[in-house]
């Protein structure tokens, strides 16, 4: 069964709505330039409200290792998603400290899936490449590249431009370990504020 991650959570209501409809993971963005940024204090309160077996994920972009560890430990987060230019060595160090690591790759038409092999991580997340934006763009990419990445053996989390009208097709095409959505389930022009109907329909289409 494909898992669902709802990312860019900024409040408890949206987190519990995602859980209600079957989300496996909830993503918190600790990148201050993101319109979906959340403070560690707010994230910690939301993490404490989650039921068992829901995975909170901390999303970071080119932050110092010490800062990442401090935030994750403070919030009670054991899974770290890296959306910047983090090196294989950086990722390996986090794993050695007991964290699960998801490395995100921004996929343009020139993307070479073979580069994934250099990373000893728990999963890779594939998102669309948009210049100057590390993620959450709401843009799709060529899913054939995701299929090639999947053939390399690591669990693939598919992201980028997904919404309830296309996620079933994406799953059928790629067969990912999980799908990740943020802007595709939000209220119009309100980054970080989820629309309950969109969350429900996305989860329903993903979990068919």
BELZI-V378006 format. One record per helix or strand of 2 or more residues. SS is the DSSP state (alpha for helix, beta for strand). FROM is the first residue (numbers start at 1). LEN is the number of residues. Records with the same first field share a line. If there is no record, write none. Layout:
# BELZI-V378006
SS = FROM-LEN ; FROM-LEN
This chain:
# BELZI-V378006
beta = 3-4 ; 25-5 ; 55-6 ; 79-4 ; 100-8 ; 123-6 ; 155-4 ; 178-4
alpha = 12-9 ; 40-10 ; 65-11 ; 88-9 ; 113-6 ; 143-8 ; 167-8 ; 183-3 ; 196-11
